Amino acid sequence: MKILFASAEIFPFAKSGGLADISYALPKAMRELADVTTLMPLYRFIDKERYGIRPTGEHFTLRFGGTGYDVELFKGGWEAEEAVFVYNPLLCDRDHLYGPPGEGYEDNDLRFAIFCHAIVETARRYAFTLLHLNDWHTAPAALLARDAGLRAKSVFTIHNLAYQGIFPPESLKRTGIAQRHFCMEELEFFGQVNWMKGGIAHADAVTTVSPSYAVEIQEPEYGCGLDGFLRKHNRKLKGILNGIDTEVFNPSSDAALPENYDEKSLEGKDICKRRFLGEINIDKYEYPLFVFIGRFVEQKGIDLLIDTIEEAAKRPIVLALLGDGSESVKHAVEEAVRSKETLYCRFGYDEAFSHRMYAAADFLLMPSRFEPCGLNQMIAMRYGTIPLVHGVGGLRDTVHKIEPSQRICGQGFVFTQMKPASLLAAMDDAVKLYHDKNAFKQIRAFDMRCDFSVKRCAKEYLKLYEGLV
Ligand code: ADP
């Protein structure tokens, strides 16, 4: 079996969120047991020198929509992991992955169509037998591979159903997708073209990134208009819980931290907290430190957090936020945080800073409205930071309400109503735990020992592939 794993983002080359993390960690874990090649676009902002990215000498012209698109393949890597990169100027020569924060480039259909056609051509040239496609950016490759007569099987993973890749009907022609696929059973979605729907229709197997999310998206509340379609295809739908790379996220060796630590000696974590508070200029070491790391979008419950901040700030806690979003959301966050001494907010994407936050924090807030899997809570636990989450999707599968008498992997605070009062009550419970030093230490150390490694997930995917090929 020769596996081609295609993704629009792979850590550390380009990352906007969890898709990049898992697109690095999962193939890496599978490579110990199988032949896996990863493929992604060579965006202009990728540091070619740092990753030793060089041409393979392979290039071809993709012909579709009445135009020819020249594509060049590159190779490069990070640590022992090598990836293949697709270069075409229209696809790659941009400042952002998908568009400026909160926006999407107008020609994203054509950009990612070039990527999809390149996936199929690469699979054909190198006789790959299994295509693993991820999210809407790569979804049409399942259909294009079938149309091209490839015998490779395809697995399509839904990392987030809220982003489906919806384009006007005129898009079909320019993206080289045959008009006959524009029907209810395939791409048609309220008169528009829906790439995610095409992926679900044409892949041999469809997965979601947690078991709970696989069930939730078959209901109207979380189905984003595709719940009925997913119910129809539910025999090939399976939820496989994501995991994290425990080498990338390892407090005992993480170079971004001022001090390393493990669950046996947590003094280093205290130092991380002191230094971080120094870095953000809040001199309140004795207060519990809550952090929020993530995209400032409704999905992540940023609106709920904004509505809760006023009350939260009256409590003896420190709250630090890191994230990026549209100008209007950033403005609302700024307003909420303004002139509150124990609140801190940083806009932008900063990998090293986020690691320092995970290490420094006592609690991670994840009030997501819905959550396909979520990696933050697993990363937090690895760093001895107790999660406080809304009990949905992957958060439900990974964070179990603290029950001192029970030892269920992954313990934290779970609230069930998207209301400030519900979130605040959970925060108050967390503060109580923080001041019960023994119980706090025990849960923290227990969470650090929980196994959220991607290795389990890799085995499940390999089993799925084997069943198909
Ligand atoms: P998403 O829905 O955004 O993919 P996940 O929880 O699956 O959410 O994964 C988020 C990943 O992105 C984690 O590795 C998290 O630490 C990282 N991340 C999110 N926002 C930022 C940011 N502003 N700076 C640094 N890292 C971030």
Residues whose N, C-alpha, C, O or C-beta is under 5 A from the ligand:
A	BS01	ADP	S16 G17 G18 L19 D21 I293 G294 R295 L322 G323 D324 G348 Y349 D350 E351 S354 G374 L375 N376
